[in-house]
Amino acid sequence: ELQSALELGPGDEYDEKRSKNSIVALREIYKYHGFPKVDVVSVFDSKTTTWSIQVGEGAPYRVRSVEILPLSELSRENEALWSSLRANLLGRFNILEGDIFDQEKVGSGVRSLQSLLINDEFVGASVNEVMVDQQDPPESMKTKPASGWVRLRVRVNIGDRVSFGFRGNRFFSRNELLSFLSVIVTGK
């Protein structure tokens, strides 16, 4: 990813503007991955025609907490479903207290949540927003280097849970039943 941000490469003629554009792009990549105080310096030695880049990451932003919240108020019957589902969603989001606040990892967590909900037969499920706000560091992590701490609040719409099955079936999911039917119909 870093190499693709560079506008200059081996064998290229040095160009000050392309060098500056590369530095700006590198800074943005580091910020996106949780390092807001990154320091990127570039030096061109005209005698050796060497262009070098030095990166000082600085302290990262870190995650103080992650909350998975329903998008709207839940009905009484959905409250029990939500409380059993929330722990699974939180584990699948895969970002923990103390992790670097990497926006790419947050995006991956959102896709993972959507995939889990679809596979668990929730129709119309979506991860609607991830809200980020500044927080004080947790007591247990005060010694960890950090530029700041954030709380992630992920709003999830679980939609409706729809199951395909046979009356009385409590053992097989929709996907398993469809697989069985496919074997019966096609013989494979």
Contacts in CASP RR format, 6 or more apart in sequence:
PFRMAT RR
TARGET T0000
AUTHOR 0000-0000-0000
METHOD contacts of the structure
MODEL  1
ELQSALELGPGDEYDEKRSKNSIVALREIYKYHGFPKVDVVSVFDSKTTT
WSIQVGEGAPYRVRSVEILPLSELSRENEALWSSLRANLLGRFNILEGDI
FDQEKVGSGVRSLQSLLINDEFVGASVNEVMVDQQDPPESMKTKPASGWV
RLRVRVNIGDRVSFGFRGNRFFSRNELLSFLSVIVTGK
1 29 0 8 1.000
2 26 0 8 1.000
2 29 0 8 1.000
5 22 0 8 1.000
5 25 0 8 1.000
5 26 0 8 1.000
5 29 0 8 1.000
6 22 0 8 1.000
6 25 0 8 1.000
6 26 0 8 1.000
7 15 0 8 1.000
7 18 0 8 1.000
7 19 0 8 1.000
7 21 0 8 1.000
7 22 0 8 1.000
7 25 0 8 1.000
8 14 0 8 1.000
8 15 0 8 1.000
8 18 0 8 1.000
8 19 0 8 1.000
8 22 0 8 1.000
8 51 0 8 1.000
9 51 0 8 1.000
12 18 0 8 1.000
14 44 0 8 1.000
14 46 0 8 1.000
14 49 0 8 1.000
14 51 0 8 1.000
19 42 0 8 1.000
19 44 0 8 1.000
19 51 0 8 1.000
20 42 0 8 1.000
22 42 0 8 1.000
22 53 0 8 1.000
23 40 0 8 1.000
23 41 0 8 1.000
23 42 0 8 1.000
23 53 0 8 1.000
26 38 0 8 1.000
26 40 0 8 1.000
26 53 0 8 1.000
26 55 0 8 1.000
27 38 0 8 1.000
27 40 0 8 1.000
30 38 0 8 1.000
30 40 0 8 1.000
30 55 0 8 1.000
30 57 0 8 1.000
31 38 0 8 1.000
32 102 0 8 1.000
32 103 0 8 1.000
32 104 0 8 1.000
33 100 0 8 1.000
33 102 0 8 1.000
33 103 0 8 1.000
33 104 0 8 1.000
34 60 0 8 1.000
34 61 0 8 1.000
34 100 0 8 1.000
34 101 0 8 1.000
34 102 0 8 1.000
34 103 0 8 1.000
35 57 0 8 1.000
35 58 0 8 1.000
35 59 0 8 1.000
35 60 0 8 1.000
35 61 0 8 1.000
35 100 0 8 1.000
35 147 0 8 1.000
36 60 0 8 1.000
36 61 0 8 1.000
36 147 0 8 1.000
37 58 0 8 1.000
37 59 0 8 1.000
37 147 0 8 1.000
38 55 0 8 1.000
38 56 0 8 1.000
38 57 0 8 1.000
38 58 0 8 1.000
39 55 0 8 1.000
39 56 0 8 1.000
39 58 0 8 1.000
40 53 0 8 1.000
40 54 0 8 1.000
40 55 0 8 1.000
40 56 0 8 1.000
41 53 0 8 1.000
41 54 0 8 1.000
42 51 0 8 1.000
42 52 0 8 1.000
42 53 0 8 1.000
42 54 0 8 1.000
43 51 0 8 1.000
43 52 0 8 1.000
43 54 0 8 1.000
44 50 0 8 1.000
44 51 0 8 1.000
44 52 0 8 1.000
45 51 0 8 1.000
45 52 0 8 1.000
58 145 0 8 1.000
58 147 0 8 1.000
59 145 0 8 1.000
59 146 0 8 1.000
59 147 0 8 1.000
59 148 0 8 1.000
60 100 0 8 1.000
60 101 0 8 1.000
60 145 0 8 1.000
60 146 0 8 1.000
60 147 0 8 1.000
61 100 0 8 1.000
61 101 0 8 1.000
61 146 0 8 1.000
61 147 0 8 1.000
61 148 0 8 1.000
61 149 0 8 1.000
61 150 0 8 1.000
62 98 0 8 1.000
62 99 0 8 1.000
62 100 0 8 1.000
62 101 0 8 1.000
62 137 0 8 1.000
62 141 0 8 1.000
62 144 0 8 1.000
62 146 0 8 1.000
62 148 0 8 1.000
62 149 0 8 1.000
62 150 0 8 1.000
63 95 0 8 1.000
63 96 0 8 1.000
63 97 0 8 1.000
63 98 0 8 1.000
63 99 0 8 1.000
63 100 0 8 1.000
63 101 0 8 1.000
63 149 0 8 1.000
63 150 0 8 1.000
63 151 0 8 1.000
63 152 0 8 1.000
64 97 0 8 1.000
64 98 0 8 1.000
64 135 0 8 1.000
64 136 0 8 1.000
64 137 0 8 1.000
64 138 0 8 1.000
64 141 0 8 1.000
64 149 0 8 1.000
64 150 0 8 1.000
64 151 0 8 1.000
65 97 0 8 1.000
65 135 0 8 1.000
65 138 0 8 1.000
65 151 0 8 1.000
65 152 0 8 1.000
66 90 0 8 1.000
66 93 0 8 1.000
66 95 0 8 1.000
66 96 0 8 1.000
66 97 0 8 1.000
66 151 0 8 1.000
66 152 0 8 1.000
66 154 0 8 1.000
67 151 0 8 1.000
67 152 0 8 1.000
67 153 0 8 1.000
67 154 0 8 1.000
68 86 0 8 1.000
68 89 0 8 1.000
68 90 0 8 1.000
68 93 0 8 1.000
68 113 0 8 1.000
68 154 0 8 1.000
68 156 0 8 1.000
69 153 0 8 1.000
69 154 0 8 1.000
69 155 0 8 1.000
69 156 0 8 1.000
70 82 0 8 1.000
70 155 0 8 1.000
70 156 0 8 1.000
70 157 0 8 1.000
70 158 0 8 1.000
71 128 0 8 1.000
71 155 0 8 1.000
71 156 0 8 1.000
71 157 0 8 1.000
72 157 0 8 1.000
74 82 0 8 1.000
78 158 0 8 1.000
81 158 0 8 1.000
81 161 0 8 1.000
82 158 0 8 1.000
85 120 0 8 1.000
85 158 0 8 1.000
88 116 0 8 1.000
89 113 0 8 1.000
89 116 0 8 1.000
89 156 0 8 1.000
92 109 0 8 1.000
92 112 0 8 1.000
92 113 0 8 1.000
92 116 0 8 1.000
93 109 0 8 1.000
93 110 0 8 1.000
93 112 0 8 1.000
93 113 0 8 1.000
93 154 0 8 1.000
94 105 0 8 1.000
94 108 0 8 1.000
94 109 0 8 1.000
94 112 0 8 1.000
95 105 0 8 1.000
95 106 0 8 1.000
95 109 0 8 1.000
95 152 0 8 1.000
97 138 0 8 1.000
97 141 0 8 1.000
98 138 0 8 1.000
98 141 0 8 1.000
98 144 0 8 1.000
99 105 0 8 1.000
101 132 0 8 1.000
101 150 0 8 1.000
101 152 0 8 1.000
106 130 0 8 1.000
106 152 0 8 1.000
107 130 0 8 1.000
110 127 0 8 1.000
110 130 0 8 1.000
110 154 0 8 1.000
113 127 0 8 1.000
113 154 0 8 1.000
113 156 0 8 1.000
114 125 0 8 1.000
114 126 0 8 1.000
114 127 0 8 1.000
117 125 0 8 1.000
117 126 0 8 1.000
117 156 0 8 1.000
117 158 0 8 1.000
118 125 0 8 1.000
119 175 0 8 1.000
120 161 0 8 1.000
121 161 0 8 1.000
121 162 0 8 1.000
121 163 0 8 1.000
121 173 0 8 1.000
121 174 0 8 1.000
122 158 0 8 1.000
122 159 0 8 1.000
122 160 0 8 1.000
122 161 0 8 1.000
122 162 0 8 1.000
123 159 0 8 1.000
123 160 0 8 1.000
123 161 0 8 1.000
123 162 0 8 1.000
124 157 0 8 1.000
124 159 0 8 1.000
124 160 0 8 1.000
125 156 0 8 1.000
125 157 0 8 1.000
125 158 0 8 1.000
125 159 0 8 1.000
126 156 0 8 1.000
126 157 0 8 1.000
126 159 0 8 1.000
127 154 0 8 1.000
127 155 0 8 1.000
127 156 0 8 1.000
127 157 0 8 1.000
128 155 0 8 1.000
128 156 0 8 1.000
128 157 0 8 1.000
129 154 0 8 1.000
129 155 0 8 1.000
130 152 0 8 1.000
130 153 0 8 1.000
130 154 0 8 1.000
130 155 0 8 1.000
131 152 0 8 1.000
131 153 0 8 1.000
131 154 0 8 1.000
131 155 0 8 1.000
132 150 0 8 1.000
132 151 0 8 1.000
132 152 0 8 1.000
132 153 0 8 1.000
133 150 0 8 1.000
133 151 0 8 1.000
133 153 0 8 1.000
134 148 0 8 1.000
134 149 0 8 1.000
134 150 0 8 1.000
135 149 0 8 1.000
135 150 0 8 1.000
135 151 0 8 1.000
136 149 0 8 1.000
137 144 0 8 1.000
137 146 0 8 1.000
137 148 0 8 1.000
137 149 0 8 1.000
138 149 0 8 1.000
141 149 0 8 1.000
162 174 0 8 1.000
163 173 0 8 1.000
163 174 0 8 1.000
164 174 0 8 1.000
164 177 0 8 1.000
164 178 0 8 1.000
165 172 0 8 1.000
165 174 0 8 1.000
165 177 0 8 1.000
166 177 0 8 1.000
169 177 0 8 1.000
172 180 0 8 1.000
182 188 0 8 1.000
END
